[in-house]
Amino acid sequence: MTQTLNLSSRYHLLSFERLDSTNEEACRLAKKGGREFTVVWAREQTAGRGRRGHDWVSPLGNLYLSLILRPTSPLAEAVQLSFVAAVALGMALDTLVPEGVAVSYKWPNDVLLEGRKAAGILLESGFHQDRVEWLVLGLGVNLVSHPEGVSHPATSLKAVGAEAVAAAHVLECFCSTFENCYTRWLRDGFPPLREAWLLRACGLGDPIEVVLEDGCVSGKFLDLDASGALVLVLENGEMRTITAGDIFFPQGEKRTDHVAGY
């Protein structure tokens, strides 16, 4: 299915009514040489997926897209693109939600509205040795509905008062802000995007719990380091750098194995 949207000439849009997963389709295309800035957009996913193998519930009305990128960078740097995408989405949401609705970021890959999860980001990549050959950036945004009973309370644009926002318009807004942020990342590196992310970091300076593959650790969320890793101050004063995990706040969250975001 084709649809004309107001996107810059860098983008190549592939539009579908239904897919198993936009990330799955984008990965298939990337492996076959699909060009950079190809956008795979589906109105509905039948097998959407998120981080760590979690499912992503994908009913009609929300936004599901995946973007093929080909940054010529080490894999360790390419993972910064989840923060770049979060900042870009935050900038787009600023123009879409009512004035006063707080937009914030939850490490490592969520975008929140009023402290509740409204979007998630998933990166998948192909690489040779330590260099990226292709990268797929998946994005799911709750526009008209959101899941219940999840580990981090969720919300949608509709729930915060932005009731008439079409998925196509959100896609246009995100693609515009992401192109600018991606260009800045390529030109200036991670520092300016890291600073923009930290300005809206949820829980910065507060006690958090980080769930790791081999257990969990508690401490104060001190910073985001130069690579995008979380810097945690433990109760004994020791600083620990964490590159992968899920964070939870002392109030308002419960750890479950239910539906997670991208």
C-alpha positions in Angstrom: 0.0 0.0 0.0 1.3 3.5 -0.8 0.5 6.8 0.8 1.8 10.2 0.2 3.0 12.0 3.3 4.9 15.3 3.8 8.4 13.8 4.3 11.7 15.1 3.2 13.3 13.6 0.1 15.7 11.5 2.2 12.8 9.2 3.3 11.4 6.3 1.4 8.0 5.3 2.9 6.6 1.7 2.7 3.1 1.7 4.1 1.1 -1.4 5.1 -2.3 -2.1 6.6 -0.9 -5.0 8.6 2.5 -6.6 9.2 3.8 -9.2 11.6 6.3 -6.6 12.8 7.6 -3.4 11.3 11.0 -4.2 12.7 11.0 -7.7 11.2 10.1 -6.3 7.8 12.7 -3.6 8.1 15.4 -6.1 9.1 14.5 -8.3 6.1 14.9 -5.3 3.8 18.1 -4.1 5.4 19.7 -7.5 5.0 18.9 -7.3 1.3 20.5 -3.9 0.9 17.5 -1.6 1.6 18.4 2.0 1.4 19.0 4.2 4.4 16.0 6.2 5.6 13.5 3.6 4.4 10.5 3.8 6.7 8.3 0.8 7.3 4.9 1.8 8.7 2.0 -0.5 9.6 -1.4 0.4 10.9 -1.5 -2.9 12.9 1.1 -5.5 13.9 0.3 -9.1 14.5 3.6 -10.0 16.2 5.0 -6.7 17.4 8.0 -7.2 19.7 10.0 -5.2 22.2 13.2 -5.4 24.1 14.3 -8.7 25.6 11.8 -10.6 23.6 8.7 -9.0 25.1 5.6 -8.6 23.0 4.2 -5.2 21.9 0.4 -5.1 21.8 -0.4 -3.4 18.5 -4.0 -2.5 18.0 -5.3 -0.2 15.2 -5.0 3.5 15.8 -1.5 3.7 17.3 1.8 4.4 15.5 4.2 1.5 14.5 7.2 2.3 12.4 10.7 1.1 11.8 13.5 3.1 10.1 16.6 1.7 8.3 19.8 3.5 9.1 23.4 2.9 8.0 25.7 4.9 10.3 29.3 4.3 9.6 30.2 3.9 13.3 31.2 1.3 15.8 28.3 -0.7 17.3 29.1 0.8 20.7 28.3 4.3 19.4 25.3 3.3 17.3 23.4 2.3 20.4 23.3 6.0 21.2 20.6 6.3 18.5 17.9 5.1 20.9 18.6 8.3 22.9 18.7 10.4 19.7 15.3 8.9 18.7 13.9 9.6 22.2 14.9 13.3 22.0 13.5 13.6 18.5 10.2 12.0 19.6 10.1 14.3 22.6 10.5 17.3 20.3 7.7 16.0 18.1 5.3 15.4 21.0 5.9 18.9 22.3 4.0 20.1 19.3 1.2 17.5 19.6 0.1 17.4 23.3 -1.7 20.1 25.2 0.4 22.8 26.8 1.6 21.8 30.2 1.8 18.0 29.5 5.2 16.9 30.7 7.3 14.9 28.2 10.2 12.9 29.8 12.6 10.1 29.0 13.1 6.8 30.9 16.4 5.0 30.5 17.1 3.3 28.3 14.4 3.6 25.6 11.1 4.9 26.7 9.3 8.3 26.3 6.8 9.3 28.9 3.8 11.6 29.1 3.0 12.8 32.6 5.3 10.1 34.0 3.5 7.3 32.1 4.9 5.3 29.2 3.6 6.5 25.9 6.3 5.2 23.5 9.1 2.7 23.3 12.2 2.3 21.0 13.9 -0.8 19.8 17.2 -1.0 18.0 18.3 -4.1 16.0 21.4 -4.2 13.9 23.6 -6.2 11.6 27.4 -5.7 11.9 30.7 -7.0 10.8 33.4 -7.2 13.5 32.6 -4.0 15.4 31.2 -1.9 12.6 27.5 -1.4 11.9 26.4 -2.5 8.4 22.7 -1.6 9.1 20.6 -0.6 11.9 16.8 -0.7 12.3 15.2 1.7 14.7 11.7 0.7 15.8 9.2 3.1 17.3 5.8 2.4 18.9 3.7 5.3 20.1 0.4 5.0 22.0 -2.0 7.5 20.3 -5.5 6.3 21.1 -5.0 3.3 23.4 -2.5 1.9 25.9 -2.0 -1.4 27.7 -3.1 -2.0 31.3 -1.3 -4.1 33.9 2.2 -3.4 32.7 5.3 -2.9 34.8 5.5 0.8 34.1 2.1 2.6 34.0 1.2 3.5 30.4 -0.8 6.3 28.8 -1.6 7.6 25.3 -1.8 10.9 23.5 -5.6 10.7 23.7 -5.5 10.0 27.5 -3.5 13.3 28.0 -5.9 15.4 25.9 -4.5 15.1 22.4 -7.6 13.3 20.9 -7.5 14.0 17.2 -3.9 13.2 16.3 -3.6 10.9 13.3 -0.8 8.3 13.1 0.3 9.8 9.7 0.8 13.2 11.3 2.8 11.9 14.2 5.0 10.0 11.7 5.6 13.2 9.7 6.5 15.1 12.9 8.9 12.4 14.1 10.6 12.0 10.8 11.2 15.7 10.6 12.7 16.1 14.1 14.6 12.8 13.8 16.3 13.9 10.6 17.5 17.0 12.3 18.7 15.1 15.4 20.4 12.4 13.4 22.2 14.9 11.3 23.4 16.7 14.5 24.6 13.3 16.0 26.6 12.6 12.9 28.1 16.1 12.9 28.6 16.8 16.6 28.5 13.4 18.2 26.6 12.3 21.3 27.2 15.2 23.8 24.5 17.6 22.7 21.9 14.9 22.4 23.0 13.4 25.8 22.5 16.9 27.3 19.0 17.2 25.7 18.1 13.8 27.0 19.3 14.5 30.6 17.2 17.7 30.7 14.1 15.5 30.6 15.4 12.3 32.3 12.9 10.7 34.5 14.2 9.8 38.0 17.5 11.7 37.6 18.9 12.2 41.1 16.3 9.9 42.7 16.5 6.3 44.1 15.8 3.6 41.5 16.0 -0.2 41.2 17.7 -1.6 38.2 16.8 -5.2 37.1 19.7 -7.0 35.5 19.8 -10.4 33.8 21.5 -11.8 37.0 19.6 -9.9 39.7 18.9 -6.4 40.7 20.6 -3.4 42.2 19.4 -0.3 44.0 20.9 3.2 44.2 20.6 6.8 43.1 20.4 7.6 39.3 23.4 10.0 39.1 24.1 10.5 35.4 24.2 9.2 31.8 27.8 8.6 30.8 29.4 9.5 27.5 28.3 6.2 25.9 24.7 6.3 27.1 25.2 3.9 30.1 23.4 4.6 33.3 25.6 5.8 36.2 24.3 4.5 39.6 25.5 5.5 43.1 25.0 2.5 45.4 24.0 2.7 49.0 27.7 2.3 50.1 28.8 5.2 47.9 30.3 3.1 45.1 29.5 4.2 41.6 28.4 1.6 39.1 28.0 1.9 35.3 25.1 -0.2 33.8 24.8 -0.7 30.1 21.7 -2.9 30.0 18.7 -3.3 32.3 15.2 -2.1 33.2 14.7 0.6 35.9 11.9 0.9 38.3 11.0 3.6 40.7 10.1 3.1 44.4 6.6 4.5 43.9 4.0 3.6 41.3 5.6 0.6 39.6 5.6 -3.1 39.9 7.8 -5.6 38.2 5.9 -8.0 36.0 6.5 -10.1 32.9 3.5 -8.6 31.1 3.5 -6.6 27.9 6.5 -4.3 27.6 7.3 -1.6 25.1 9.6 -1.6 22.2 
